[in-house]
Amino acid sequence: AGQGFELGGPVGDRKILRRHLPEYPAWAEEKGISALVKIYFTVRPDGSIRASMRILRSSGYAELDTLAKEALSAWKFSPTDAESTAHTAWGVITFKFTLA
């Protein structure tokens, strides 16, 4: 709690080199919206996020879902060995949009 996200799956063991949290938009704050966006994603051997992420649980607001996906695409995990390229690491991340 307090970080604005929860990370699960095999990729949770990898070091996060760069992380980016989605902006909490002013319109959502004005409406007092709290929402969760849960995204399934895979990580390339170089640590970057593949574009083929899938929303497992929508916030109910397309804009918040998009902000979460854009934030996740900027993440970078530690690279893996070349031998393990056949093993694509995957994870599930939940971003929390809540009033501070």
Phi, psi and omega in degrees: 000155180088336180275339179088003177204159171230138183239132178225174181093175183304328183291344179299340179276346182275148179290137177270118180274326179214131176227151184221125178264143181293149176291144173265106189294149182302320182298324180288322178296316179300324180274355180069032183281130169243132183210159175241143172234121180251126186234132172268134181213162175236155185242131177290161178304331180281357177098354179277162183269131176289150182288346186278040179288155184228131178281120179270327178221115181279151176286343187093357179231115183304322182295319179293320178300316180295318178300320180294316180294319179296319179297314182297324182295342179273354181288156176217129177255166178296142180293159176251170178295151179300326181296332185267018181297332179294334181265098178281122178286141177231163178205169173232124180242140176243117175267139179250121172261104181223156176290135182292000000 
